[in-house]
Amino acid sequence: MSSKKKSDRDAKKTTMIRRWMINNLGLIVLLLMVIFLAVVYALQNYYYNSAEQYLRIRINSVSSVLTRYSQDEDVNFSSELRSTLENFSDKDKMELMAIDSKGRVVLTSSGFPPADNSEMPDYKSLMDGGDGYWVGKLNGEKMMAISVDISGMSTDYNSIRVITSMRNIDSTLAGYTAAVSIGCILIILLMLITGYYFVNSIVKPITAINESTKKFAKGDFKERIEKSTEDEIGDLCDSINNMAEALSSTEAMKNEFISSVSHELRTPLTAIKGWAETLAYDVDKETVRKGVRVIQNETERLSEMVEELLDFSRMQSGKFSLRKEKMDLLAELGDAVLIYAEKARREKIHIIYNEPEMLPFVNGDRNRIRQVFINIIDNAIKYSNEGGVVSIDAENIGSNIRVIIADNGVGISKQDLPRVKTKFFKANQTRRGSGIGLAVADEIITMHGGSLNISSELGRGTSVTIILPALTEPSAGTGEIS
């Protein structure tokens, strides 16, 4: 079974080579065959036409001499005809014949008359009003013959005829044909070899890419494709290796995220369970109030985490939406500061809110904007040490509103700073959080047409700058966007 699968896989791997053989090489072979036939046909026409032209020149020259003899009454035409045939200068190349009025060959330049049953298609063609030309086989040998009418010169003779063998011409043509055939075969072999190596240079990297991507599909991102050429295939190898690097990093962050979320969920659940068990027994009122407050705080913390996860899920599925309307940014920022004032006091962190008298309205989703402020302020408190300071400033700059939330906490390293808005990423593993809050906040601000920028220095603190476009029109309609 495995050998069958292997053979099927090998057959698939050679599909590109077979396709090239059938399409490209087949077309080239067909084209070479057409060229070969055209060259052979042109050569044959050239040599045969040259031979015909030469025979006509020779027989016409003899006919001209015989015409002069026929016009001289003192000359015996038959004697001169015999003499002309016997003294024919090209008798070594061709044979000159005289045909009488009965259609028989009575005189030849060789002195040997042909057999009585010899066919003379050229003579028959001449007698039928044709051109007196014939090429064909005679006694197994290819011949060319031309007949010229001389019946007007003498009543005893109808025609003179010249015939020659085509053996030498056919031999020359055969040599040229062989040379052209060898040339075509060499071209085909060269195309076959170069084409095979060219296609193989594509198939091999693609096969390696295919094997690597199969491992990627199984979750093994350690494999890397070896780049062997500086071309499009090489660029593809680089792209896939970069993709594998990114997938490996994302996979590591995802695993870290799952571990972090599991820990984050376990902590409040443990607190809720512990205090619920404590409150099940008879306890004093102070313990009840303390337990209820812890359960309330931890439940709120769980709710926030679940809401973050739901928002992230909506972002990934493309169902994250906003309900935009004319809103007061200061009101939402003030609510967020108020929500975390008590928490900051408990953790001995001082919040300084430089609230302006008024700011322009914005066109946005008030709940989502408040969510961003809550997330950023929560991070600032979370990553600040005891006695730290979180400052919040808001101002109108041109057609935009700028909100700056800064802390003097642990800060972020230079290598981690470009990745802090990436999903699942946590720059500091010692602090609680899922690693998706900033990714959600950045998405919300972007959907409002603004920007969220982070600057930080390790050990010196972090500053988050939020810029949103102010509403310049008198009013804005309510609408939902995704």
C-alpha atoms as one frame of an Amber mdcrd trajectory, in Angstrom:
protein
   0.000   0.000   0.000   2.831   2.386   0.939   4.716   1.588  -2.286   1.581
   2.405  -4.267   1.263   5.757  -2.482   4.915   6.454  -3.148   4.540   5.676
  -6.854   1.463   7.918  -7.009   3.417  10.692  -5.293   6.348  10.259  -7.690
   3.934  10.357 -10.627   2.540  13.639  -9.347   6.040  15.054  -8.937   6.819
  14.386 -12.611   3.605  15.972 -13.865   5.332  19.267 -14.655   8.096  17.483
 -16.597   5.560  15.463 -18.577   3.511  18.566 -19.256   6.611  20.361 -20.530
   7.516  17.331 -22.686   4.053  17.178 -24.226   3.418  20.890 -24.665   6.744
  22.637 -25.241   8.906  19.836 -26.626   6.026  18.462 -28.711   5.508  21.892
 -30.274   9.229  22.244 -30.987   9.357  18.772 -32.604   6.334  19.615 -34.749
   7.913  22.913 -35.788  11.221  21.202 -36.628   9.372  18.591 -38.695   7.663
  21.328 -40.683  11.023  23.095 -41.195  12.668  19.793 -42.142  10.011  18.973
 -44.755  10.121  22.530 -46.119  13.936  22.434 -46.475  13.904  18.987 -48.118
  11.120  20.071 -50.488  12.965  23.305 -51.369  16.242  21.452 -52.007  14.526
  18.834 -54.147  12.740  21.501 -56.181  15.963  23.432 -56.612  18.008  20.468
 -57.830  15.258  18.984 -59.989  14.464  22.353 -61.574  18.150  22.935 -62.221
  18.437  19.499 -63.865  15.314  20.121 -65.988  16.607  23.535 -67.021  19.965
  22.065 -68.038  18.312  19.263 -70.044  16.093  21.757 -71.849  19.086  23.949
 -72.697  20.941  20.960 -74.153  18.022  19.561 -76.137  17.019  23.020 -77.383
  20.565  23.615 -78.631  20.396  20.318 -80.553  16.963  21.279 -81.883  18.358
  24.611 -83.113  21.161  22.836 -85.013  18.681  20.409 -86.565  16.463  23.313
 -87.589  19.330  24.792 -89.619  19.963  21.417 -91.253  16.315  21.061 -92.202
  16.350  24.444 -93.914  19.407  23.551 -96.059  18.266  21.556 -99.110  21.834
  20.393 -99.879  22.127  18.637 -96.487  20.891  15.101 -95.761  18.852  15.585
 -92.596  19.002  11.953 -91.504  22.783  11.840 -91.846  23.257  15.055 -89.943
  20.874  13.879 -87.217  22.874  10.675 -86.843  26.114  12.638 -86.758  24.760
  15.062 -84.175  23.701  12.231 -81.877  26.986  10.388 -82.270  29.009  13.546
 -81.537  26.820  14.675 -78.601  29.259  16.163 -76.085  27.285  15.243 -72.921
  26.777  11.594 -73.751  28.572  10.666 -70.511  25.894  12.520 -68.481  22.759
  11.925 -70.537  21.518  10.077 -73.565  20.146  11.762 -76.708  17.599   9.833
 -78.775  15.771  10.248 -82.049  12.204   8.911 -82.358  10.754   8.149 -85.777
   7.242   8.768 -86.991   6.109   5.398 -85.659   7.173   6.272 -82.116  10.257
   4.053 -82.077  13.732   5.034 -80.897  15.897   4.596 -83.988  19.007   6.539
 -83.020  20.817   7.106 -79.673  23.968   8.965 -78.658  25.263   5.795 -76.969
  24.721   3.661 -80.055  22.567   1.189 -78.124  18.821   1.487 -78.760  16.593
   0.933 -75.697  14.486  -2.152 -75.317  11.314  -2.242 -77.389   9.130  -2.353
 -74.256  10.675   0.784 -72.672   8.067   3.322 -71.704   8.414   6.931 -72.797
   5.853   8.967 -70.824   7.481  12.238 -71.883   7.037  11.375 -75.559   3.419
  10.370 -75.015   2.864  13.652 -73.168   4.374  15.568 -76.101   2.167  13.758
 -78.613  -0.883  14.550 -76.440  -0.021  18.254 -76.491   1.837  18.345 -73.156
   5.236  19.738 -72.233   7.107  16.480 -72.921   8.581  16.316 -69.396   8.734
  13.216 -67.192  10.417  12.111 -63.992   9.984   8.568 -62.781  11.528   5.146
 -62.334  12.740   3.119 -65.289  14.054  -0.391 -64.619  14.314   0.425 -60.930
  16.278   3.641 -61.449  14.946   7.173 -61.199  15.209   9.032 -64.506  14.362
  12.441 -65.977  13.437  12.777 -69.665  12.419  15.624 -71.998  11.086  15.250
 -75.551  11.028  18.000 -78.221   8.892  17.884 -81.379  10.861  17.893 -84.715
   8.096  16.580 -86.949   8.143  19.883 -88.821  11.780  19.319 -89.809  11.434
  15.848 -91.271   8.679  13.456 -92.169  10.786  10.502 -90.935  11.210  11.728
 -87.339   8.702  12.930 -84.751  10.897  13.904 -81.824  14.286  14.042 -80.210
  14.549  12.955 -76.600  17.110  13.432 -73.835  17.150  11.230 -70.722  19.437
  11.160 -67.703  19.753   9.329 -64.411  18.855  11.180 -61.168  21.160   9.010
 -59.066  23.774  11.692 -58.408  21.182  14.348 -57.630  19.274  11.994 -55.320
  22.525  11.064 -53.614  23.307  14.749 -53.023  19.784  15.328 -51.735  20.107
  12.333 -49.437  23.281  13.855 -47.986  21.583  17.196 -47.384  18.533  15.437
 -45.909  20.744  13.467 -43.535  22.545  16.663 -42.489  19.260  18.484 -41.840
  17.909  15.435 -39.959  21.002  15.287 -37.742  20.693  19.033 -37.087  17.037
  18.643 -36.070  17.839  15.665 -33.831  20.668  17.598 -32.164  18.333  20.549
 -31.557  15.719  18.216 -30.051  18.327  16.539 -27.833  19.671  19.930 -26.734
  16.146  21.151 -25.944  15.408  17.897 -24.131  18.535  18.091 -21.948  18.350
  21.827 -21.190  14.586  21.663 -20.714  14.857  18.714 -18.358  17.437  20.464
 -16.198  15.444  23.707 -16.279  12.163  22.049 -15.293  13.971  19.933 -12.718
  15.461  23.103 -11.211  11.868  24.231 -10.610  10.418  20.863  -9.588  13.076
  20.097  -6.940  12.584  23.322  -4.934   8.806  23.009  -5.259   9.028  19.426
  -3.974  11.120  20.625  -1.016   8.616  23.442  -0.402   5.758  20.937  -0.550
   7.410  18.649   2.011   8.148  21.579   4.318   4.619  22.990   4.125   3.248
  19.551   5.038   5.300  19.732   8.234   4.063  23.284   8.828   0.485  22.004
   8.475   1.193  19.486  11.264   2.486  22.237  13.550   6.220  21.593  13.086
   7.710  25.015  12.308  11.353  24.035  12.828  11.832  23.035   9.182  13.502
  25.600   6.898  13.810  25.446   3.110  17.322  25.664   1.729  17.622  28.500
  -0.787  19.677  27.446  -3.804  18.942  30.167  -6.399  18.620  33.951  -6.450
  15.418  34.092  -8.484  11.649  33.897  -7.999  11.974  30.394  -6.515  14.579
  31.703  -4.087  12.271  34.592  -3.141   9.470  32.061  -2.579  11.753  30.041
  -0.277  12.576  33.207   1.692   8.877  34.107   1.957   7.934  30.632   3.213
  10.826  30.609   5.691   9.701  34.035   6.961   6.143  32.719   7.188   7.364
  29.723   9.188   9.290  32.058  11.480   6.184  34.186  12.004   3.984  31.115
  12.537   6.497  29.704  15.016   6.512  32.986  16.915   2.710  33.172  16.819
   2.432  29.566  17.985   4.769  30.265  20.900   2.799  33.397  21.813  -0.467
  31.478  21.523   0.769  28.750  23.875   2.041  31.405  26.241  -1.312  33.186
  25.962  -3.244  30.001  26.799  -0.991  29.393  29.782  -1.345  33.002  30.923
  -5.134  33.051  30.503  -5.422  29.750  32.339  -3.458  31.226  35.218  -5.451
  34.472  35.117  -8.733  32.546  35.231  -7.553  30.189  37.972  -6.563  33.001
  40.362  -9.971  34.748  40.656 -11.806  31.432  40.570  -9.685  30.168  43.438
 -10.389  33.341  45.418 -14.136  33.141  44.719 -14.250  29.444  45.660 -12.237
  30.000  48.837 -14.351  32.882  50.084 -17.580  31.098  49.092 -16.532  28.136
  51.249 -15.611  30.502  54.086 -18.938  32.314  53.912 -20.807  28.990  54.035
 -19.993  28.816  57.746 -21.118  31.166  60.473 -18.811  34.155  60.304 -18.946
  37.687  61.605 -20.266  40.595  59.611 -16.811  42.050  58.895 -15.654  38.772
  57.359 -18.851  38.602  55.284 -18.326  42.153  54.001 -14.693  41.379  53.171
 -15.592  38.115  51.418 -18.400  39.686  49.396 -16.063  42.515  48.315 -13.402
  40.012  47.176 -15.975  37.907  45.306 -17.388  41.053  43.669 -13.926  42.298
  42.610 -12.805  38.914  41.299 -16.104  38.431  39.433 -15.645  41.843  37.794
 -12.098  40.856  36.879 -13.345  37.627  35.303 -16.013  39.546  33.409 -13.406
  41.941  31.992 -11.206  39.057  30.870 -14.112  37.259  29.186 -15.139  40.504
  27.461 -11.581  40.939  26.147 -11.602  37.389  24.802 -14.985  37.947  23.161
 -13.764  41.189  21.555 -10.666  39.445  20.271 -12.799  36.625  18.851 -15.009
  39.189  17.079 -11.914  40.887  15.642 -10.587  37.600  14.297 -13.935  36.692
  12.716 -14.504  40.166  11.260 -17.643  40.741  13.375 -16.193  43.479  15.568
 -18.491  46.505  15.167 -18.895  50.055  16.421 -22.005  52.107  17.180 -20.830
  55.617  16.331 -22.533  58.767  17.555 -21.691  62.279  18.714 -20.039  61.828
  22.096 -18.176  63.673  24.837 -14.682  62.195  25.149 -14.033  63.903  28.495
 -17.007  62.167  30.081 -15.741  58.710  29.161 -12.165  59.523  30.192 -13.431
  60.890  33.537 -15.485  57.742  34.158 -12.448  55.531  33.449 -10.313  57.569
  35.882 -13.055  57.362  38.518 -13.346  53.580  38.105  -9.626  53.077  38.838
  -9.193  55.791  41.500 -10.069  53.427  44.366  -7.951  50.595  42.958  -4.957
  52.922  42.586  -5.412  54.119  46.178  -5.431  50.544  47.477  -2.231  49.743
  45.581  -0.657  53.022  46.762  -0.353  54.459  43.241  -1.092  58.142  42.705
  -3.232  59.179  39.695  -2.807  62.747  38.404  -5.618  63.710  36.021  -5.116
  67.096  34.345  -8.675  67.517  33.161  -9.236  70.335  30.636 -12.286  72.566
  30.870 -13.727  71.263  27.607 -12.821  69.387  24.420 -14.524  69.105  21.016
 -16.942  66.258  20.534 -15.942  63.164  18.562 -17.894  60.753  16.379 -17.396
  57.403  18.078 -18.650  54.459  20.107 -18.713  55.648  23.723 -18.531  52.132
  25.199 -15.546  51.155  23.037 -13.697  54.416  23.740 -14.244  53.951  27.480
 -12.982  50.357  27.092  -9.736  51.697  25.566  -9.223  54.205  28.409  -9.948
  51.541  31.035  -7.497  49.124  29.388  -4.670  51.688  29.174  -5.180  53.013
  32.724  -5.385  49.444  34.051  -2.084  48.605  32.323  -0.463  51.747  33.731
  -1.472  50.777  37.275  -0.633  47.112  36.724   2.928  47.825  35.547   3.616
  50.505  38.194   5.308  49.792  41.481   4.071  50.843  44.893   4.347  54.622
  45.207   4.282  55.096  41.456   2.549  57.911  39.564   0.122  57.656  36.630
  -0.515  60.945  34.809  -3.436  61.512  32.422  -3.602  64.517  30.100  -6.065
  65.470  27.343  -5.895  68.410  24.933  -7.140  69.685  21.614  -4.448  69.895
  18.917  -5.716  71.295  15.617  -8.440  69.019  14.297  -7.475  66.168  16.668
  -7.806  65.328  20.329  -4.756  63.886  22.075  -4.902  61.823  25.268  -1.621
  60.843  26.983  -1.566  58.227  29.762   1.924  57.862  31.258   3.430  55.965
  34.176   6.847  55.672  35.819   6.642  51.889  36.172   8.724  48.963  34.934
   8.739  50.090  31.281   9.276  48.008  28.138  12.556  46.967  26.502  13.499
  48.196  23.034  13.230  44.731  21.499   9.746  44.152  22.952   8.324  47.628
  22.228   7.476  47.003  18.517   5.515  43.872  19.507   3.448  45.084  22.451
   0.367  45.656  20.238   0.674  42.169  18.760  -1.952  39.637  19.788  -0.926
  37.224  22.609   2.291  39.146  23.332   3.215  40.038  26.919   6.375  42.034
  27.531   6.383  41.245  31.244   5.351  37.743  32.301   5.391  38.583  35.991
   2.315  40.823  35.725  -1.235  39.610  35.227  -3.006  39.988  31.883  -3.949
  38.054  28.776  -1.775  39.896  26.244  -4.662  40.904  23.954  -5.882  44.099
  25.648  -3.575  46.423  23.691  -4.346  44.605  20.411  -8.086  45.208  20.969
  -7.507  48.831  22.019  -5.359  49.529  18.963  -8.033  48.020  16.699 -10.763
  50.186  18.273  -8.772  53.415  17.859  -7.861  52.509  14.283 -11.530  51.904
  13.456 -12.239  55.417  14.776  -9.700  56.857  12.324  -7.145  57.580  15.027
  -3.858  56.135  16.250  -2.452  54.555  19.415   1.292  55.005  19.897   3.469
  53.672  22.703   6.848  54.966  23.846   8.729  53.384  26.721  12.081  52.905
  28.387  12.917  49.916  30.509  12.856  50.843  34.198  11.712  54.420  33.456
   8.050  53.980  32.558   5.674  53.953  29.589   3.663  56.622  27.768   0.608
  55.817  25.619  -0.593  58.520  23.212  -4.119  58.252  21.772  -5.088  60.578
  18.925  -8.687  60.813  17.713 -10.149  63.140  15.058 -12.384  65.845  16.531
 -15.890  66.338  15.224 -15.844  69.523  13.115 -19.396  69.219  11.767 -22.305
  70.555  13.806 -23.756  67.046  14.208 -23.045  63.475  13.210 -25.442  60.669
  12.476 -25.571  57.479  14.456 -24.302  54.459  12.556 -22.778  51.018  12.893
 -19.519  50.087  11.176 -17.558  46.849  11.173
